[in-house]
Amino acid sequence: MSHWDEIKRQARAWHATARARANGDSSAKALIAAAVQITGIKPHGVPAVDSLLDGGEAILDPTSHVIWFNQDVDPELATFYIGHEYAHFWLHGDHTACSASDVDPEITEGSVPPGVHYVEGYNPEERQEREANVFAREFFLPAETVRQWYVEDHLDATAIAARVGLPDGLVFHQLARALLTSIPSDGNVEDRDSLELHLDPSQEEAARVNRGPFLAEAGPGTGKTRTLVGRIIFLLEEEKVLPSAILALTFSNKAAEEMRERVARVVPEAAPRIWVGTFHAFGLELLRKFGSRLGLPPRLTVIDPVDALFRLERLLPSLPLDHYRNLYEPTTNLRYILAAISRAKDELVGPAAYVALAEQMLAAAQADEAREAAERALEVARVYAIYQDCIEREYLLDFGDLIFRTVMLLRAHSDIREYIRQSFRHVLVDEYQDVNRASGLLLCEIAGEGAGLWVVGDARQAIYRFRGAAPDNMRLFPADFPGATVRSLGRNYRSQPSILKVVGTLAPQMRATRGTNFIPWEPARRDGSGRVLMEVAVDQTAEGVGLAREIERQRAAGIPYCDQAVLCRSHTLLARIATYLEQTEIPILYLGDLFERHEIRDLLALMALAAGDRCALVRVARFAEYQIPLSDVQALLELASEQDVPFPRALHLAQEAETISAVGKAGLVLLARHLDGLCYGSTAWGLLVRYLFVRSQYLRPLLNDSSVGGQQRRLAVFQFLQFAHEQRIRALADDKDPKRAFLEYVRRLEIFGEERQLREVPEWAMGLDAVRLLTIHASKGLEFTAVYLPGLGQRYFPVPWRGQICPPPTGMVAHEARDWHAEEKECLFFVALSRARDVLCLSRANRYGSQNSAPSSLLSPVAAELPYPPLGSITWPGSEVGPEAAIPLSPPLEPPLFPADELDVYINCPRKYYYEFILGLGGRREDSAYVQFHRCVYDVLHWLQAERVQGREVNVAVRQQRLAEAWEKRGLKSHAYEAIYWQAATAIVARVVTRSGQSSGVFVQPEWKIPLAHGHVGFKPDHVEISPDGSAPPVVRRWRTGRPSKSETEKNVYALYQEGSRRAYPEAGTRVELVYLSSDHVERVELGAKTIATRLGRYDDAIVGILQAEFPHRPNDRECPRCSHYFICPVAEDEAN
């Protein structure tokens, strides 16, 4: 039972007592009256300005047996104030004075990423307020009660709020948790004696060391956390150290929570007074207390990486970008630039120092490659300076600042440094290998010479270098803290001997601990021999099928699904494995990309419709309680367009529409009723909870699904609701519709790759009997009876080094990125191996996709301990059933003509083609500034070419006027990036005019049709120039507005250019060229006959797919979030009728 589960258990117990005293009356008023009888403490309301409140909202004075509360707020909120103070009495027993920010009926016990809570944490006082909020909510409205009222008594959220007399927001939160998550049973409370720590000799030695600095090297399964808790118990009980004098720091809030709970189980009275949290949270607390010394305001605002990206994006027009400028997608490189800035802060390198390092690098550069690398570093340095100036002017702190500026504070103000050292005489650090270098230097400032410093870590488990973690802190510990003692924990309590032997064989060969003396761990478990498997599959499908069979075999042998885990390097491989396991009906616990789950896409589409997106009706119409035929959806879309009525108001047109069927009308009228009054001005959270818990029946089928899949879908909806609640303030900060702002934020999370933070399955969901699918990073700190590690093929794990988009300037970091890349992959493999208790199954395939794959290089160091050679013959053969033969399509009597650009859409994503050209929903790209810029330039260039064909010359003024007209027509005027695009557009047009003036050829504007087996492809080449006297071959050019790209000529369209020019000028030996208009770079395109045939074949395949009405979606991490149909795709097929 977690700490928060225990808080709610106590709340339910007091609710039962109070309800019994109230003769079964469950209203909040009756429960408070009962609480008065039980405690003898009476609530008294006073005006908000009354001096008794001392500027706050509620005060508990147990000595006087009274609760003072603000009577000027809404009665329902005042009721919660009173409950909050009773919670303090029952939980903490002390006098409390609570402000408006302390008392929150909607606050949750845990936050959903992304957000600043990732680093903020809570000090002991803030934590007590959160505990009181959670307790009060459960006391007034226990989860089991609210579930019964909703499911069995059919009361909606507003009816429940009226019955108990509580705020709607509180009821929404309780309903969400009660309906969508599993409610833990109260069970038995563990007593103190059952929780006593029993330490082995190596743990005992580490926990009881007299003084620091001390480093405990804790290998996997050696009881790291147990030893750390043992250290705290030793300090409290034997050294009589005050709890408030202990500072316990760790890498993540999750690890901090685990440490706090473990301590609380053993010393519950002392635990709340120990400062436990992350380095970032501690830095933030110091900056809030002493930041005025640095010119910071008392109320600091912290921005997360996504907010930082948004701010950098707003600065984009003023950023001096050259190498990192990208007209196609201006924001593409911003995340990498921001990562470089964050890395600099991890090394305590400010903007001025970054500029100096980059300038030194440029001055020392001799070769062109080195010069370009230095120019790139200097470009990042200049952006760093602009970015930092921006956030400092707004008094904002990003995550890197929390450590950087705290170190600066302590270095500059010795009085503050001494105060901290005197306040926290004992400093304990967990997961020391995952701490960045700046945090290591902060530790030097906090701990001084280290007499009270005690740290624990394992350099072999350093897998967060990509976040700035510096395992060098482990190596440098004796240098940072002279006289340090280093000891190792010697016994492994996790793995069976055969598995531990594999792990122990890898350990001494790893780069992370090269040069150190390795002492093998003693296995504590000898209750079985354990099992190690090495399987070789014929291909990735066979590997997935073999994995499923092995999981079932282990389940039959007594290992339940929930004790088995598949660990992969990436989410891409996990998603593939999830598909194989689901096909064999093996229950899995894996959320994947939250925003691409079916049920979440439903809710996103609903929100888009409420925000005015007409296309979203295509998906919402398919909801079970509406079942609106697609033909009726199309009819309503046409009607709304004809009458110029926006959505969602256009839903009301259905009632009188003659073109809509009775079934369609019924569904549309019901949908309109459900959305009526919910759309305008509402937040995403407000819309969703009222739609789900008051208006619609969307959740009913989910609530009735008891399968693991059903529970997982409910979990996903809960996570999404929590996320929407966390983001409600961010959305309101914008001028636009909060729902539209929320949807744009979701797109940004996808584009920047930040949605991955939402994939983590919460702790309370771990009770499901399903196979865990985790990235290796997410598995850190966990263990499973059976562990499967697939995908151990060359180029898959480890992935090859691909370089850095924004490499640091020379001299900023101690090691080359290429070196730590190889080291980190070894550590990742080590962590994966060491998660297994009884069964470790390694596997690889001889072929992934169309490519053969050799064994991973990571297998070589442990090959001698494996039961089967990684390069051995097949152990998991493929299926003997081959794919069904495709039914050939007879060519139509009249070959159809398809525009090339439409076929390109189909080739990239058949589903997008379906939406745009079959349903006619349009295809505006969400981030379409570049597309509009591109089309604007092409409009003018084609016009100029037409004028040239007609023999008319165009002067500069007319040309600029034409460009300005096209600019306004395309909607680029007043766009955020207008200055960037206007400068590029005018330069391109001028360059083309200059080039044309230098040509003596004749310009023509042909339309070409390329015949294929099942139809024709039609297109217009951008530029065709013919020599008047035939002295030179015709030149066919394709224009591009971006920078030169190695992959550009790999596009299918160049096969059309080659084939079209060959057919148009069979005797002339045509020259096909690619012209980059931004730089005037010209590249000749020469494709072989086989390449041309292959690419033309793709167009023919697209024609066949269209004629056969095959429109599957084709996910793409880069393109999908930018697609205008993102929130409705994929949607079930429906026949127009």
N, C-alpha and C positions, 0 to 999 in steps of 0.2 A: 504494500500500500504506500503510495507516494505521500509526500508531505501535504499536498493539496487535497488528496483523497481523505487524509486523516482530519483535516480542517472541516471538510464537508460531513464526514462521519459524525464529528462532535456536534455540528449544527443540526443534523437530522435527529440526533439523540435529544438535544434540547427542544427541538420542535415537537417531538413525540411527548416529552414531559409537559410542555406548555399546552399542547393541544388537549392532552388529557385533563389538565387543570381547567381548560376552557370548555369542557364537556363536548369535545369533538368539533368545536367551531374553528375553522382554519383561516378565518379572515385575519389580516394583519392587525386590525384593531383588537381582536380577541387575544391574539398571541402576545401583544404588548401588555395587555391587562394581566395576562397570566405571568409574564416576565416580571411585572411589578410585584406580584404575590410571591414569586419564587425568590427574587433577589432582595426585595425590600427597597429597591432603587426606583424612584418615581421620575418620569419625564415632565419637564416644565418648559413650555414655549415662551420665548421672549422676543421682542422686536430685534431685527437684524443689527440695529445700532446700539443695543444694550451692552453696557460695559461687562456684563457677566460672560458674554461670548468672546470678549477680547479680540474682536475683529474676525473671529472664526465662524463656523457654522454649527458646531455642536461640541459640548464638553461633558466628559464623564468625571464626576467627583465622587468616588466610592466612599470617601470619608464622611461626606455629608449625605450620602445615599440619594444623589440627585443627578439627573441628566438635563443639562440646559441645551436647548436647540432653537434654531432660527424658525420662528413661526410664520415668517413672511413668504416663505417659498410655497410651492404647490403642496397640498395636503399629502399627496402620495409620496413626494420627495421627503417631506418632513417625517413621514412614517419610516422611511428608510434611514434617515439620520438617527432616529431613536434606535432602530435595530442595529445600526453600525456601532453605537456606543455599548449596547448590551453585548455585542460580539467582543468588543475590547474587554469588557468585564469578565466574560467567561474564558477568553483566551489568554489575556495578559494581566488583568487584575489591577492595573495601575491607573493613575490619573492620566487622562488624555485630553488634548485640545486639538480638534480637527478642523482644518480649513476646507474650502470648497473643493480644492484639488485632491484632498485626502478621501473625501466621501463620494464614491462613484458607483451607482447601482449597475452600471454596464461594464465595469472593468473586469477583465478575465485574469485567471491565474497564470496564464502564459500568453505570450504574444506570438503572432504569426509573422514570419519574415516576408518581404524585406522590410527594413525599418531601422531606426536608431536603437531600438531595444536590443539589437544584436550586440551592442557594446555598452549600453547604458547600465543595465542591472539596477539593483535597489540596495540602498543602505539599510541598516537594521530598522530604522524608524519607518521608512517607506514600505518596507516589507510588512511590518505590522499593520499598516493601514490597508494594504492589499489583502492581507489575511482577514481583516475585519469585514471588508467588502464582500469577499467570497463567502464568509461565514453567514453574514446577514442575508445574502441572497438565498442561500440554501436553507437557512432557518425559516424564512418567510414562505418559501416555495420549493420544497424538496423536489428533486428531479423525478422521482417515482410518482409523486402526486400530480405534477403538471402533465406528465405523460399520460396518466390515467384519464385526466380530465379531457385532454385533447383527443386521444385515440378511442376511448370507450364512451365518454360522455359527449363527445363531438362538440366541445367548446373551442372556439377559436381564441386567438391571443387576446383580442380586445375584451371578450367575454370573461376570460380568466382574470385579466387585470381588474375588471369591474368587480368580480367576485371577491378578490382578496384586498383590493384597495391599494395597489402598488403601481409604480410607473410602467408604461408600456415597454420601455427599453429593457427593464429587468425581466419582464415576462418573455420577451423575444429571446434573450440570451439563455434563459433557463429552458425554454422550449427547444432551442437549437441543440443544446447539450443533451437534453433528456431524450429527444427523438432521434438524433443523428449519431450519438456515441453510445458506447456500452456503459451502463451504470454499474460501477463496482459494488460488490456486496460488502457489507460492513465487516463481516468476518470477525476474527479474533484479534485483539490488540496485543502486540508482542510486549512481553514484560522486559524490564531492564536486564534481568539475569540472562535471558535468552539471547541478548544482543552483546554480551561481553566479548571483547576482542581477544582472540587467542593468536599470539604472534609466534612465528618460528624463530630460531636463534638469529638468523640474518636480519629479519624484520625487527626483532627486539633490539638488536644492536643499533640499527638505524633510528628507530623511534626514540630510544633513550639516550642518544648521544648528548653529552653534557653541554657542549657549545659548538657553534658554527665557526666559520662557514662549512657546511656539510652538503655533499652531493650523493644522493642514493641513485645508483644505476639500476633501474628496474626493468628487466626483460619482460616479455609478454607472459601474462598469467602468474607473475610472481607476487601478486598482492600489493601493488603500488598504492592503491587508494586505502587499503586496510592499514598499511604502514603509516601513511600520512595521517589518517584519523588517530592511529595509535600515538603518533607524535603529539597531536593536539591533546589527547587524553593525558599523556604524560606531563605536558606543560601545565594543564589545569589542575590535575589531582595530586601530582607529586612535587612539581616545582611551584605550585600555588600562584601561577601567573593569572592575572585578571583576564577574563575573556576579551575585554575591550582593548587589551594590549597585543592581541594576536591579529595579524593580517594574513589572510590566505588568498593567494592569487593563482589564477589558472588561465587557460587559453580561451575557453568558451563559456558562455552562460550555462550551457547544458552540463559541462563538467563542474561548474561552480555549484549548480543546483544539486548534483549528485553528492558532492562533498558536504554541502550544508545538511542534506538529509541524513547522511551517514553519521555525522557528528550529533545531530539532533536526536537520533535514536538512542545514543549512548549517554549524552549529557544534555537533555532537553532544556534545562534551565539556563545553561551557559551559551548554547548554540546561537540564539538570536543576537547576542551581544558581540559575537565574533564577526569581523568584517570579512566576508567571503565574496569574491567576485573576480571579474576579469581585470587585466591591466588597464584596458581602455576605460572601464567603469570607474576604477580607482583614479585614473588620470582626470576623468571628467569631474569627480567629486572634489579633487584638489583645485581644479580650475574654477569651479563654482564658488569655493570658499576663498581662494586667494587670487583669483584671476584679475582682480582690480590692479594688482601690482604690474600686470602686463597690459593694462588699459582695457581689459575685458569687462563687459557689463555683468551685473549679478545674475541675471537670468540668461543663460547661454542657450543657443540653439545649435543642435548638432544635425548635420545632414548626412544621410546615408549615400552610398555610391551612386544610386540612381538619381537622387536629388542633385548630386554633384555633376553628373552627366547632363542633367537638364540645364543647370546653370552654365556649364561650358557650352552647351548647344546654343543658348541664348547669346553667348559671346561670339559665336562663330563668325559673323560678318566682320568682326574686328580682329580676328586672330591672324597673325602673319604666317599663313600656311603656304607651303610650296610642295615639298615632298609628300606631305600628308593631306594635301588638298584633293578632294574627290568630288567632282561635279555630279556624278551619277548618284551618289549617296553621301552628302556632305558630312553626315555624322559618323560614317563608318569607322574612322580612325580615332574618334574622340575617346572611346573606351580604352584603347591602347595607350593613348597619351595620358589619360587619367591614371591608368595603372602604373605608368612610368613615374608620374608625380608621386603617387602613393609609395612606390618603391623608394623614391628619394627620401621621403619623410621617414620611412623605416630605417634609413641609414643616417638620419639627422642631417640631411643635406637640403638646405633651403634654396629658394630661387637664385639668389646671388651666387651661391657656391656652385649650383648646377651650371649657371652661365659660365663661370670661370673655368670649370672642368671641361665644358664643351669647347670653349675658345682655345684652351690649351691643346685639346685633342685636334682641333682644326689646324692650329699652328704647326703641330708635329706631323700632320698627314702628308704623305708623299704620293702615294698611288691614288688613282681616281676613286677606287672603292673605299679607301680609308677617308678620303675627303668627303664623299657622300655620307658616310656613317657619321662623321663629325657634324656635317650640315644638318643631318636629321636630329642629332642630339641637341644642337643649338636651337633648332626649331621648337623642340619640346621645351627647352629651357625658357624660351620667350613666352610660350603659352603658359608655362608654370607661373611665371611672374604675373601675367595678366589675371590668371585664375585666382592666385593667392591674394592679389590686391582686391579682387572683386569680393571674395568671401570675407576678407578682413574688414572691408568697408561696411559690409552688412552684419558684422559681428557674428559670423557663422564659423563653425568648426567642423571639419570633416574628420573621418575616423583617424587618419594619420596625425592630425593636429593634437588629438587627445594625448598622445604619448610625446610627440615632438615638443609641444609647447609646455607640457608638464616638466620635461627634462630641462628646458630653458628656464622655467620658473625656479626650479630647485637649484640649478647652477648659479643663477643670478642672485638668489635671496637665501643666504645661509641661515637666517633666523627661521624661515619656513622649513628649510631642510632639517634643521635641528629639532623643530617642533614635531615633525613627522617621525623622526627617528626616536624621539622620546615617547611619542604616543604609541608607536608600534614597535615594542622591543623585540618581538618575535615575528619574523616574516617567513611564510612557507609558500613554496611555489610548486605547482603540479604541472606535468607535461612540459618541462622546461625546454625540451627539444623543439617545441612548436612556437616558442616565443621569438618575436623578431628582435633584431639587434638593438633597436631603439628601446624596447622594453627591457632588454638586458642591461642597457646603460641606465635606464630609470631605476632598475633594481640596485645598481651601484649607489645611486643617490639616496635611495630609501634605506638601504641596509648598512651603509657605511662600510666598516671593516668586516662586517658579516658575522659578528659574535652571535646574533640571534637568527642567522639565515640558515634555512634548511630547504633544499630543493630536491626534486625527484624527476627523473626523465629517462629516456632511452633514445640515443642517437639513431639507432637502427629503425625506429618508428617515426622518423622525421619525414612526414609526407605532405607538409603544407608550405613548401618553399614558394609555390606559386602565389601564396598569400603574403609572402614576405618573411615567413618563419626562417630563423637562422640557427641551424643545428650547431653552428660555431660557438654558440653560447655554452654548449656542453663542453666543447674542447677548450674554450677559453676560461672556464670557471676557475681553475687554479690561478690563472693570470689576473683575472678580474678581482679575485678574492684570495690574496696570498695566505698561505697556511691552511688552505682548504683540505678537508678530509673527504676522500672518495671511497665509497663502499658499494658492493653489489648485493642485490637480493638473490639468493642462491637456489630457491626451490620453485619449480613450476607446478602450479595447482590445476592447470587447465588441461593439457594435452596428454594423451596416452603415449607411452615410450616411443612407438614407431613413428608417430607424427612429430614428437619432440626431437627425434633424431634428424628428421629432414630439416626442421627449423634450425637446429643446432649445427648442422652441416653448412648451411648457408651463412650463418651469423659471422664466423671469423673471416669469411672471404669478401665481406662487404666493404665498399669504399668508405662508408660512413664511420667505421671504427678502425680503419686501417692503421696499423702501428700500435694498437692496444692489445693487451693480454686478455684473451677470452677464456673464461672458465665455464665449461658446460653446465647447464642447469640440471639439478637433480629432479627427476620426475616424482611428484608426490602421489600421483595416481598409478596404481599398479593393479587395478581391478579388472584389467583386460589388456589385450595386446594392441588394440587399435588397428585401424586399417587405412592403408594408403593405396590409392588407385591412380594409374596413369593410362588414360584411354586415348586412342587415336581414331578419329572418325574420317570417313571418306570425304565429306563436305560439311558445310555449316548446318544443313538440314539434318543430316545424320547425327551431328553433334547435339542438336536440340532434342531430337527424338531419343538418343541414347541417354541424355541427361534426365529426361522425363522418366525413362524406364528405371534408371538407377535410384531416383528419388522414391519411386513406388517400391522398389526392392528394399530400400532402407526403412520405409514406413512399415512394410510387412515384417521387417526384422525387429520392429518395436520402437523406431524413432519417429515421433509424430511430425507432421508437416511443420509445425511451428518451431521445432528444434533443428530444422534444416535451412540452409541459406545458400543462395547463389550469389557469388561476389564477382563483379566485373569492373574493368577499368573505366568504362564509360556508360552513360545512360543509353547510348545508341545500341550497344550490345545487350544491355538489360532489356530494352524494349523488344528486341528480337527474341531473346530467351522467353520473355513473358508471353509472346505469341505462341511459341511452341508448347509451353506448359498449359496455357489456356485451351489450346486445341485438344490436349489430352485430358482436359477437365481436372487438372491438378490445381487446387486453390492456391493463389499467390497473394502476397501482401506487397503491392507495388502501385503507388499512385501515378508514377510517370509524370509527364508534363501536365500539370493540373488544368491548364487552359485548353488542352486538347482532349480532355476526357468528354465523353458523350454528354453526361449530365451537366457538366460545367459549360459546354458549348450551348446547351439549351438555355441556360440562365444568362449567358452573355448575349445570345440572340434576343432574348426577351428584353434585356436592358437596351440593346441597340434599337429595337423597335420602339421602346418607350422614349428613346432619345431622338426619334424621328427618322430612323433608317428604314425605308420602305422595303428594301431587299430582305430584311430580317424576318419578314412575315413568312417567307418560304420555309424557314425552319420552325418557327413558332406554330405555324399551321399544323404541323405534324404531331404536336403534343397530344397525348392520349385523350384528354377531355375535349379537344376541339375537332381533330380529324377532318380538317378542311381540305377538300380535293385541290390538287395543284391547278386544275383548270379554273377553279373559283378564285384562287390566289391571283392568277394572271388576270382574270377579269376585273378584280378589284384594283389591282395595280394600274391597269389601263384606265379605269373609271376615275381613279384619284388623279391620274396624270391629266386626263381630259378636263376635269373640273378644278384642277390646280388646288387640291386639298391635301395638306401634309398629313403624314402619319405621326402619331397614332389616331388623330382625329378622323382620318379617312375610314377607319373601321366602321364608323356609324353609317357610311354610305351603303353598306351591304344590305341593310334592312329593306330598302326600297328598290334595290338593283334588280332589273329583270334578267340580267345575264348571269346571275349567281343562283346556284341550285338551293333547294330547301336545306339540304344537309350543310352546305357551305354557309348559308345564312345563320343557321343555328350556332355553328361553331364561331363565326365571326362576331355575332351578337354577344355570345358568352365571353369571348376574349375582350371585347370592348368593355363589357361590364366589369371584368376583372381588373382592367387597367384604368378605369375611369377614376380620376382624381389622384392617381398615384404617380403620374408621369412628370408633371411640370414642377421644376424646382427641387424635386426629391433627389436624395443621394442614392448611390448604388445600394447601400445597406438598407435605407428606408424603403426603397422599392421592393427589394428582394424579400425582406422579412414580412412585409404586409401582403405581398403576393403569395408567399409560401404558407404563412401561418394564419392568414385572415381570409383572403379572397379565393384562392384556387385549391384544387385537389391534387396538384402536381406531386406532392410528397407521398400520397397514400400508397401507390404501388411500391415505392421504395421502402416504406415502413413495413409492408407485408412480406418483403423478401428477406428470409432468414439465412440465405446462403452467404458464404464468405464474400462472393462478388457483390451481393446486395449490401452487406455491411461496409464493404470498401467504397461503394458508391455513396452511401450515407456519409462516410468519413470525408470523402472528397467535397461534398456539398457543405459539410460543417467547416472544413478548412477554407473553402471559398467565402463563406459568410463571415468567418473571422477575419479574413483578409480584407473583405469589403468594409468591415467595421473599422479596422485599423487605418484604412485609407480615406475615411469619410472627411477628415479635417483637411487633408491634402487636396481633395477634389473641390471642397468649398472655397479654398484659397484662390481659385482661378475665377475668371469672369464668365467662363462658359458654363453650360449645363453640367452640373456635377457628374451626371451619368456619362456624358460624353468625355469629360475629363478622365473619369475612371477607365473607360474603354481605351483611351489613348495611352494611359499609363500601362495598361495590360500589354498593349502592343509594344511599348517601349521596353518593358521587362523582357519580352520575347526577343526583340531585336538585339538588346544588349546582353542577352544570356543570363539575366538576373533571376529569371523565374525558377531556376534550379533550386533556389533556397526553399521553395514551396513544396519540393518533392519529398521532404523528410516526413516520415510517418511518425506521429506523436506517440509518446510513451504509452498512453492509455489504450492505444490500439493494438498493443503487442499481445493481448490475450487471444486474438483470433488464431485458429488452427489453420495456418496457411504458410507456405514456404516464403521466407523472406528473400526479396530481391534487392540487393544493395550495391552501391558503388563501394569500392574498397575504402575510399575516404570515409564514407558514412558508417562503415563497419568498425571503425577504430573504437576500441574500448568494449566491444561486444564479443561474445563467444557463442558457438553453436555446436551441437552434438555432431552434425554432419555439415561439412562445407564443400561446395563445388566451385571450382575455379576454371571456367571455360575460356576459350579464345586465346590459348597460349601459343599463338602462331607468330611467326616473324612478321614485323610491320604492324601487328595488332597489339601486342604487349611484349616488350615496350614499343610505343610508337616512335618512329624515327625523329630525330631532332630536326625541327623545321625553322630554326632561327627565331629571332624576336622582331616583332614589327617596330618596337621602339626600344632598341638596346640602350643601356645606360652609358653615360660617358666614361671613358677610361679613367680608372682611379676611384670610382664611386663605390663599387662593390669588391669584396675580397676575392671572389672566385668567378671564373667564366661561367656563363649560363649553360653552355654545352656540358661542362663538367658536372654541375649539380643536377642537370637533367638526367644523366645516366645514374647518378647516385640516388636520386629520388625514386626512380623506377625500381631500383633494387629494394629500397625501403618499402615501396608499395607492395611488392611481391612478398616481402618478409611479413608485413602486416597481414596480408591475405592468408598466408600459410598458417600463421600462428593464431587464427581465430578458431581453428578446429579442435574439438575435444576428442571425438572417437573415430570419425571418418573424414578423410581428406581425399577428395576426388579431383585430380587435375585432368584437363582434356584439351585437345587441339584437333583441328581438321587439316587434312592435306590440301583442301581447297576452300577458299572463302570467295563466294561469288564466282567470277571467271578467272581468278588468280590462284595459282598454286602457292602454298605457304609451307615453309620449313618450320621446325620447332623454334620456339622462342629461345633467345640466348639466355634468358633467365633460368631455363631448365638445366643448363649445363652444370652449374655448381652443385646441384643436388641429384643429378642423374644416377649416381652410384647408389643412392638410397631409395630409388624408385623401383617398384616391382616389375616394371616393364619399360623398355627403352623409349624415350620420346620420339625416336626416329624409326620405331618398330612398325610392323605391319598393322593393317586395319583391325581394330577390335570392335568398333561401332560401324558396321556396314550400312550402306544406304538402302532405301526401299527398293524392292524389285519392281514395284509398279511405276511405270513411266508416266509422263504427262500425257493428257488426252490430246489426240491429234486435232489440230485446228480444222474446222470445216471451211474449205475454200470458198471465197466469195466470188460469185460470177460477176464479170464486169457489166456495169449498167449499159443499156442500149445507147443512151446519150451520156458520154462521159461528163461528169459534173466539173465545174470550175471552182476552185477554192483559192481565195487570196492567200499569199504566202504568210502574211503576218498573222492571219487567223490560224493557219496550220501550225505556226510556231507556238501559238498559245496552247494548242492541243498537245503538241510534243512535250512542252514543259509541264502542263497539268491538264489532263482531259476534263477534270471536274470544272476547272475555271472556264474552259471552252463551253461547257454545258450551261453554266450560269450566264455567260456573256452573249453567246450566239444562239443557243437553243431557247433559254428562258428570256433572253433579252434584258437582263438586269443591269447591263452596263459594266464597264470594267475599269473604273478609275482607280488607280493605285493610291493607297492611303497617303504615302509620302511621295506625292507626284510632282514636286517642284522641278526635279530634273527632267522628268518626262515632258512636262509642259515647256520647259526651256528648250529641250531637244526639238520638240515639234515646232516651237516658235522659230527657232533657227532654220529648220527645214522648210517651213512655210516661206520664209523670206528667200532662202536659197533657190527653192523651186520657182518662185516668182521671178527672181533675177534671171534664172536660166530661161524661163519662158520669154522674158523680155529680150534676152540675147538672141533666142531663136527667131524672134520677130524682127531682129535688127535694130531694136531700140536701146539706146544708151541710157543709163540711170545715174544721175548725179548723187553726191553724198547726202544732200538734204532730203531728197525723195527717198533714198534708201533708208535713212534714219527714221523718216516718218512712217515708212512701211513697217519697220521693226517695232516702233512704238505702238502702232495699231495692233500688230500681232501680239505684242507683249500684254496689252490690256485685255485683248480677247482671250488669251490663254490664262488670265488670272494671276499673272506674276507681279502685277503692280502692287506695291506695299507688302509683298511677301517678305518674311524674315530674312531670306537669303537674296533679296532682289539685287543688292549691290554686287554680290559675287557673280550672279548669273548675267546681269546686264553688262558688266565688264567683259565677261567671257563671250557673250553674244556679239557685242559690237566688234570685238577683236576678230572673231571667227568670220563674220560677214565681210569685214574689210580685207581679211587675208584671202578669202575666196575671190573677191572682186579683183584684187591684185593678181592672183594666179590666173584668173580668166583673161585679164588684160594682156598677159604675157603669152597667151595661146593663140595660135593661128588656125586652129581647127574649127570645125563646124559642130555646133551642139545640137543634139537631137533628143527627143523625149519619147522613146518607144515604150510600149506595153508588151511584155513577153508572156507567153504561155508555154509551160513545159509539160509535154504529155508524159503521163505515168501509166502504170498498168490499170489503175482504177479511177483515174480522173486527171484533170489538168491543174497545175499550179500557176497562178497568175501573179505577176509583180512588175513594178516599175523600177528599173535600176536608177540609182541616184544621179548618175552623171554618165553620159555617153558622148564621146568626142571623136569625130571622124575627120581624117585628113582630106581636104578638098580635091587634091590631085592623086590621092591614093599612095602617096610616097611613104606614109607611116601607117602602121596597123591601128585599127580602132582601139580606143582606150575606154574601158568600162570601169567606173569607180564607185565604190561605196564609201559614204561619208560616216565618220564617227566623231562625236563631240568630246569624248573623254581623252584620257592619257593613253599612250601606247600600251597594249596588253599582249602578253604571249599567248593567251588563250583565245583572243578574238577570232583568229582565222579557223578555229576549231568549230565555229558555229555552222549550222547546216545551210544557212542562207548563201554561203560562198559557193556551194555546189550549184545553186540556182544561177548565180552570176556566171560561173564557168560554163555550165551547160547552155544557158541562155545566149551568151556571147558566141559560143561555138555554133549554135543553130542559126543565129542572126547573121554571122559573118563567117561562113564555113571556110572560105578560101583566104581570109585575110590575116589569120594568126593573131587573134585579138589578145590584147594585154589587159588583165584584170588587176586593179590596184585598190588598196585600202588606204584611205586618206584620213589622218587624224587632224581634224580642223583646228584643235586647240594649239597644236604645235607645228602644224604644216608637215608633219612626218608622213612620208609615203612609203608604203610597203607593198611589194608585188605579191599577188596571191597565185600560187601554182599548186593545184591539187592533182594527184594521180587519178587515173581512171577508176581504180578500185575504191578510193576514198569518195569520189563523186557518186559512184553507184551506191555505196553504203548510205550516204547522207540523203540522196534522193529516195532511197528505200524507206527512210524514216518518214518522209513526207507521204509516201504511198501508204505506209502503215497507218499514218494518222487519218488518211482518207478512208481507209477500211474501217478503222475504229469509229469514225463518225457515221459512216453508212450503217454500221451494225449497232449504233446507239450504245457504245461502250464508253462510259465516262467516269472511270475510277479517279479518286483523288490521289495526288502524288505529293506527299508531304516534303517540304523543303524548309529547313530552319531559317534560311535567309529570306526567301521570297514570301512564305506564307503570312508572317505577321504584317507584311506590307500590302497584302492583297485586300481589296475592298470587300471580298466575300469571306474573310477570315472567320468571322463570328457565326457564319451559317454553314460552314463546310466541315465535314461532309453531311449530306442530308439524304434520307432514304429516298429511293426511287418512287415515283408515282406516275401513273398513266393519266394523261389528260382525258377527261370524259365529260 
